[in-house]
Amino acid sequence: MYYLQQDKAKMLSRIKTAFAADAEMKQDPSLHRRLIMTAAILIVTTLTFASFAFINFEPNSYLLSIVNLIISISTALALYSLIVKKSFYFASYFVTALLFTFLVIFSYFAGNESFGLIWTVCYPLFVIPILGLRKGMIMVVLFYSVIIPMAYLGIGEWDYGFWDIKGFVRFTIATLAVVYTTCFFEVSANSAYKTIQEIREKEKVHLIALEKLSVTDQLTGLSNRRYFDDHLAIERKRAKRHNKTLSLIMIDIDHFKNVNDAHGHQVGDSVLREFARLLQDNVRDTDIISRWGGEEFIVLLPSTSSESAISVAKKIQSAVNSHCFSGAGKLTASFGVSNVDPNSNSNRESVNKADQALYQAKNQGRNSVVVYENMQMTDADLQKAD
């Protein structure tokens, strides 16, 4: 019983894998529907003809039983190819060709006896959804180019002479109606799938825009505090895993309040945007710059030692000192540099070190670079810092 359950679980797993394995199938609902329909038809056909083979297994029907058994085995192999080998196109062409052959032979021998011809209307119902509109219609035209002449030649011969011209016309009209309805359904379904796909693409674009908006500082265009916190945690883990160094630079624009008071908030906003561009121009593309709040900024430097971080801070300091800010003139900035401990369990500890170094830089006269690992700060010094 245990092994039977295992085999059943494996088979269900294979079926699910077959339905979801192909990325093209998952992205195209029409193809995915064709895949499911092909599998369903193969399963039903396999079981149906296996039943017929068993029912007809008697002296007078051995040949029919063997034919049913061959069809059942063939569809079972196609189903295996679809589920295990994931050969969707082979299975779809196989099942449509099998239906084509079977219905033509059945119609030839049965004629319209017991309304046998009515089974031929099933062909477009299966073939067009499985192969798609263009290829499906080619197969349908080929099929009815055989069936309709056969039906016409059967006038007065089939069903003991009761198959007449009126019956042939009714059959032709009914066939065309079924083909038209199936094509209309296929076109409508494809149009609906296309519309759904377009809506999903638009939603995806909007979600990306919203995600970007949620992690971007709207004034400067830099990443915000949330984005920085997430990536600091990621970079700490990466530094620990690869035994790499990681550094932070906390930056504060000196006397920024005076800019707002003297020139207004519009000039102050312009200064923040210009300062953000200076930071971007003087760090690597792999470094992460975020607006920490107000006039404070923070830079995360992966694979960077404290010594290299000091060089980056001094480079930014030089760029700020030589830049003339629109409406505000010359400004300076203070810098706190710290090394991030990869074994730390929180971002706060790493940021606090850089923050303390920044306070020290402001406390000792501003426009300077202070490294946390090299400084000695007392509580009194911290209280004096802005």
C-alpha positions as CSV (number, residue, x, y, z in Angstrom):
1,M,0.0,0.0,0.0
2,Y,2.9,2.4,0.9
3,Y,4.6,1.8,-2.5
4,L,1.3,2.2,-4.3
5,Q,0.9,5.6,-2.7
6,Q,4.4,6.5,-3.6
7,D,3.9,5.6,-7.2
8,K,0.7,7.6,-7.3
9,A,2.4,10.6,-5.8
10,K,5.2,10.3,-8.3
11,M,2.8,10.2,-11.2
12,L,0.9,13.2,-9.9
13,S,4.2,15.1,-9.5
14,R,5.1,14.2,-13.1
15,I,1.8,15.5,-14.4
16,K,2.1,18.7,-12.5
17,T,5.7,19.1,-13.7
18,A,4.6,18.5,-17.3
19,F,1.8,21.1,-17.0
20,A,4.1,23.8,-15.5
21,A,7.7,22.9,-16.7
22,D,7.7,24.8,-19.9
23,A,8.1,28.6,-19.4
24,E,6.4,29.2,-22.7
25,M,3.3,27.3,-21.6
26,K,3.1,29.3,-18.3
27,Q,3.5,32.6,-20.1
28,D,0.9,31.8,-22.8
29,P,-2.5,30.8,-21.4
30,S,-3.6,29.6,-24.9
31,L,-0.7,27.1,-25.1
32,H,-1.3,26.0,-21.5
33,R,-5.0,25.4,-22.3
34,R,-4.0,23.3,-25.4
35,L,-1.6,21.3,-23.2
36,I,-4.3,20.5,-20.7
37,M,-6.8,19.6,-23.4
38,T,-4.4,17.3,-25.2
39,A,-3.6,15.5,-22.0
40,A,-7.4,15.2,-21.1
41,I,-8.2,13.8,-24.6
42,L,-5.3,11.3,-24.5
43,I,-6.4,10.1,-21.0
44,V,-10.1,9.7,-22.1
45,T,-9.1,8.0,-25.4
46,T,-6.7,5.6,-23.7
47,L,-9.3,4.5,-21.2
48,T,-12.2,4.4,-23.7
49,F,-10.4,2.2,-26.3
50,A,-9.0,0.0,-23.6
51,S,-12.6,-0.6,-22.4
52,F,-13.7,-1.3,-26.0
53,A,-10.9,-3.8,-26.4
54,F,-12.0,-5.6,-23.3
55,I,-15.8,-5.5,-24.3
56,N,-15.1,-6.7,-27.9
57,F,-12.8,-9.5,-26.8
58,E,-14.9,-12.4,-28.1
59,P,-14.6,-14.8,-31.1
60,N,-16.6,-12.7,-33.6
61,S,-14.9,-9.4,-32.7
62,Y,-11.2,-10.3,-32.2
63,L,-10.1,-8.0,-35.0
64,L,-12.0,-5.0,-33.6
65,S,-10.7,-5.8,-30.2
66,I,-7.1,-5.8,-31.5
67,V,-7.7,-2.5,-33.3
68,N,-9.1,-0.9,-30.1
69,L,-6.1,-2.2,-28.1
70,I,-3.6,-0.8,-30.6
71,I,-5.3,2.6,-30.4
72,S,-5.3,2.5,-26.6
73,I,-1.6,1.6,-26.5
74,S,-0.8,4.3,-29.0
75,T,-2.6,7.0,-27.0
76,A,-1.0,5.7,-23.8
77,L,2.5,6.1,-25.4
78,A,1.6,9.6,-26.5
79,L,0.4,10.4,-23.0
80,Y,3.7,9.1,-21.6
81,S,5.6,11.3,-24.1
82,L,3.5,14.3,-23.0
83,I,3.9,13.8,-19.3
84,V,7.4,12.4,-18.9
85,K,9.2,13.6,-22.0
86,K,7.2,16.9,-22.1
87,S,6.7,16.5,-25.9
88,F,3.6,18.6,-26.2
89,Y,3.8,19.2,-30.0
90,F,4.3,15.5,-30.7
91,A,1.4,14.5,-28.5
92,S,-0.9,17.2,-30.0
93,Y,-0.2,16.2,-33.6
94,F,-0.4,12.5,-32.7
95,V,-3.9,12.8,-31.1
96,T,-5.3,14.9,-34.0
97,A,-3.9,12.5,-36.6
98,L,-5.3,9.5,-34.7
99,L,-8.7,11.1,-34.5
100,F,-8.5,11.9,-38.2
101,T,-7.7,8.4,-39.1
102,F,-10.2,6.8,-36.8
103,L,-13.2,9.0,-37.8
104,V,-12.5,8.5,-41.5
105,I,-12.3,4.7,-41.2
106,F,-15.3,4.7,-38.9
107,S,-17.4,6.8,-41.4
108,Y,-16.3,4.7,-44.3
109,F,-17.5,1.4,-42.7
110,A,-20.5,2.7,-40.6
111,G,-21.8,5.3,-43.0
112,N,-24.8,7.0,-41.5
113,E,-26.1,3.8,-39.8
114,S,-27.4,4.7,-36.3
115,F,-26.4,8.3,-37.0
116,G,-22.7,7.2,-37.1
117,L,-21.8,10.3,-39.2
118,I,-22.7,12.6,-36.4
119,W,-19.4,11.7,-34.6
120,T,-17.4,13.6,-37.2
121,V,-18.6,16.9,-35.8
122,C,-16.4,16.2,-32.8
123,Y,-13.2,16.6,-34.9
124,P,-13.2,20.5,-35.1
125,L,-14.2,20.7,-31.5
126,F,-11.0,18.9,-30.5
127,V,-8.5,19.8,-33.3
128,I,-8.9,23.6,-33.4
129,P,-8.4,24.1,-29.6
130,I,-5.4,21.7,-29.6
131,L,-3.5,22.9,-32.7
132,G,-4.6,26.5,-32.7
133,L,-6.7,28.3,-35.3
134,R,-4.5,28.2,-38.3
135,K,-3.1,24.7,-38.1
136,G,-6.4,23.4,-36.7
137,M,-8.3,24.8,-39.7
138,I,-5.9,23.2,-42.1
139,M,-6.5,19.8,-40.5
140,V,-10.3,20.4,-40.4
141,V,-10.4,21.3,-44.2
142,L,-8.4,18.2,-45.0
143,F,-10.7,16.1,-42.8
144,Y,-13.9,17.3,-44.3
145,S,-12.5,17.2,-47.8
146,V,-12.6,13.5,-47.2
147,I,-15.8,13.2,-45.2
148,I,-18.1,15.4,-47.2
149,P,-17.4,13.7,-50.6
150,M,-17.8,10.4,-48.8
151,A,-21.2,11.5,-47.4
152,Y,-22.3,12.8,-50.8
153,L,-21.4,9.5,-52.4
154,G,-23.5,7.8,-49.7
155,I,-26.7,9.5,-50.7
156,G,-29.3,6.8,-51.3
157,E,-26.8,4.1,-50.2
158,W,-26.3,4.7,-46.5
159,D,-28.7,3.6,-43.8
160,Y,-30.8,1.5,-46.2
161,G,-31.5,4.4,-48.5
162,F,-32.7,6.8,-45.9
163,W,-29.6,9.0,-46.3
164,D,-30.9,11.5,-48.9
165,I,-29.9,14.9,-50.3
166,K,-31.8,16.7,-47.5
167,G,-29.9,14.7,-44.9
168,F,-26.6,15.5,-46.7
169,V,-27.4,19.3,-46.8
170,R,-28.4,19.3,-43.1
171,F,-25.2,17.5,-42.2
172,T,-23.1,20.0,-44.2
173,I,-24.8,23.0,-42.7
174,A,-24.5,21.5,-39.2
175,T,-20.8,20.8,-39.8
176,L,-20.2,24.4,-41.0
177,A,-22.0,25.7,-38.0
178,V,-19.8,23.6,-35.6
179,V,-16.6,24.7,-37.4
180,Y,-17.8,28.4,-37.3
181,T,-18.7,28.2,-33.6
182,T,-15.4,26.5,-32.7
183,C,-13.4,29.1,-34.7
184,F,-15.4,31.9,-33.0
185,F,-14.7,30.5,-29.6
186,E,-11.0,30.1,-30.4
187,V,-10.7,33.7,-31.7
188,S,-12.6,35.0,-28.7
189,A,-10.5,33.0,-26.2
190,N,-7.2,34.2,-27.8
191,S,-8.4,37.8,-27.8
192,A,-9.3,37.4,-24.1
193,Y,-6.0,35.8,-23.3
194,K,-4.2,38.7,-25.2
195,T,-6.2,41.3,-23.2
196,I,-5.4,39.5,-19.9
197,Q,-1.7,39.4,-20.9
198,E,-1.7,43.1,-21.7
199,I,-3.4,43.9,-18.4
200,R,-0.8,41.7,-16.5
201,E,2.0,43.5,-18.3
202,K,0.6,46.9,-17.4
203,E,0.2,45.7,-13.8
204,K,3.7,44.5,-13.7
205,V,5.0,47.9,-15.0
206,H,2.9,49.6,-12.3
207,L,4.1,47.3,-9.6
208,I,7.7,47.9,-10.6
209,A,7.1,51.7,-10.6
210,L,5.4,51.5,-7.1
211,E,8.2,49.4,-5.8
212,K,10.8,51.9,-7.1
213,L,8.7,54.7,-5.6
214,S,8.6,53.0,-2.2
215,V,12.4,52.8,-2.0
216,T,13.3,56.2,-3.6
217,D,13.7,59.6,-2.0
218,Q,11.5,61.8,-4.1
219,L,13.5,65.0,-3.7
220,T,17.0,63.8,-4.6
221,G,16.2,60.6,-6.6
222,L,18.5,58.6,-4.3
223,S,17.4,55.5,-2.5
224,N,15.7,56.0,0.8
225,R,16.3,54.7,4.3
226,R,14.2,51.6,3.8
227,Y,16.2,50.6,0.8
228,F,19.4,51.2,2.6
229,D,18.5,49.1,5.6
230,D,17.5,46.2,3.4
231,H,20.7,46.3,1.4
232,L,23.0,46.8,4.4
233,A,21.7,43.6,5.8
234,I,22.3,41.8,2.5
235,E,25.8,43.2,2.2
236,R,26.7,42.2,5.8
237,K,25.7,38.6,5.0
238,R,27.7,38.7,1.7
239,A,30.7,40.2,3.4
240,K,30.6,37.4,6.1
241,R,30.1,34.7,3.5
242,H,33.0,35.8,1.3
243,N,35.2,37.3,4.1
244,K,35.1,40.8,2.6
245,T,35.4,44.2,4.2
246,L,32.5,46.6,4.2
247,S,32.4,50.3,5.1
248,L,30.0,53.2,5.7
249,I,30.3,56.9,5.3
250,M,27.7,59.2,7.1
251,I,27.6,62.7,5.6
252,D,26.0,65.9,6.9
253,I,25.9,69.2,5.1
254,D,27.3,71.8,7.4
255,H,25.0,74.7,8.6
256,F,22.3,73.6,6.2
257,K,19.6,75.3,8.4
258,N,21.2,78.6,7.6
259,V,20.7,77.9,3.9
260,N,17.0,77.4,4.4
261,D,16.7,80.4,6.7
262,A,18.7,82.8,4.4
263,H,17.5,81.6,1.0
264,G,14.3,79.7,1.5
265,H,13.4,76.1,1.2
266,Q,13.4,76.1,-2.6
267,V,17.1,76.9,-2.6
268,G,17.6,74.3,0.2
269,D,15.9,71.6,-2.0
270,S,18.1,72.6,-4.9
271,V,21.2,72.3,-2.7
272,L,20.1,68.8,-1.6
273,R,19.6,67.7,-5.3
274,E,23.0,69.1,-6.3
275,F,24.7,67.5,-3.3
276,A,23.1,64.1,-4.3
277,R,24.6,64.4,-7.8
278,L,28.0,65.2,-6.3
279,L,27.8,62.0,-4.3
280,Q,26.8,60.0,-7.4
281,D,29.7,61.4,-9.4
282,N,32.3,60.5,-6.8
283,V,31.5,56.9,-5.8
284,R,31.3,53.6,-7.7
285,D,28.2,52.3,-9.4
286,T,28.3,49.4,-6.9
287,D,28.2,51.7,-3.9
288,I,24.7,52.5,-2.4
289,I,23.9,56.1,-1.6
290,S,20.8,56.9,0.4
291,R,19.3,60.0,1.9
292,W,19.2,59.3,5.6
293,G,17.0,62.2,6.5
294,G,17.1,66.0,6.2
295,E,20.5,67.0,5.1
296,E,22.1,63.7,6.1
297,F,23.3,61.1,3.6
298,I,24.9,57.7,4.0
299,V,27.0,55.7,1.6
300,L,27.5,51.9,1.7
301,L,30.7,50.7,0.2
302,P,30.9,46.9,-0.4
303,S,34.3,45.3,-0.5
304,T,35.9,48.5,0.9
305,S,38.3,48.9,3.8
306,S,38.3,51.9,6.2
307,E,41.4,53.2,4.5
308,S,39.7,53.1,1.1
309,A,36.5,54.6,2.5
310,I,38.6,57.5,3.9
311,S,39.9,58.2,0.4
312,V,36.3,58.2,-1.0
313,A,35.2,60.6,1.8
314,K,38.1,63.0,1.1
315,K,37.3,62.9,-2.6
316,I,33.7,63.8,-1.9
317,Q,34.8,66.5,0.6
318,S,37.1,68.0,-2.1
319,A,34.3,68.0,-4.7
320,V,31.9,69.7,-2.2
321,N,34.4,72.4,-1.2
322,S,35.1,73.3,-4.9
323,H,31.4,73.3,-5.9
324,C,29.3,76.5,-6.0
325,F,25.7,75.6,-5.1
326,S,23.0,77.4,-7.0
327,G,21.6,80.2,-4.8
328,A,23.7,79.2,-1.8
329,G,27.3,79.6,-2.9
330,K,30.1,77.6,-1.2
331,L,29.2,74.9,1.4
332,T,31.1,72.3,3.3
333,A,30.2,68.9,4.8
334,S,31.3,66.6,7.6
335,F,32.0,62.9,7.2
336,G,31.9,60.0,9.6
337,V,33.6,56.7,8.4
338,S,33.3,53.3,10.0
339,N,34.0,49.7,9.2
340,V,31.0,47.3,9.3
341,D,31.4,44.2,11.4
342,P,30.0,41.3,9.2
343,N,29.2,39.3,12.4
344,S,26.9,42.1,13.7
345,N,23.3,41.0,14.1
346,S,21.8,44.4,13.3
347,N,22.1,47.4,11.1
348,R,21.8,49.8,14.0
349,E,25.2,49.0,15.5
350,S,27.0,49.6,12.2
351,V,25.2,52.9,11.5
352,N,25.7,54.1,15.1
353,K,29.4,53.9,14.6
354,A,29.4,56.0,11.5
355,D,27.0,58.4,13.2
356,Q,29.3,58.8,16.2
357,A,32.2,59.5,13.9
358,L,30.1,62.1,12.1
359,Y,29.2,63.8,15.4
360,Q,32.9,63.9,16.2
361,A,33.7,65.5,12.9
362,K,31.0,68.2,13.5
363,N,32.3,68.7,17.1
364,Q,35.8,69.3,16.1
365,G,35.0,72.1,13.7
366,R,33.1,70.5,10.7
367,N,34.4,70.1,7.1
368,S,36.4,67.1,8.2
369,V,36.6,63.3,8.0
370,V,36.6,61.2,11.2
371,V,37.0,57.4,11.3
372,Y,35.2,55.7,14.1
373,E,38.0,53.1,14.7
374,N,40.6,55.9,15.2
375,M,38.6,58.3,17.4
376,Q,38.2,58.8,21.1
377,M,35.0,60.4,22.0
378,T,33.6,61.2,25.5
379,D,29.9,61.6,26.4
380,A,30.6,65.3,26.8
381,D,31.9,65.5,23.3
382,L,28.7,63.8,22.0
383,Q,26.5,66.3,23.9
384,K,28.3,69.3,22.4
385,A,27.8,67.9,18.8
386,D,24.9,69.3,16.8
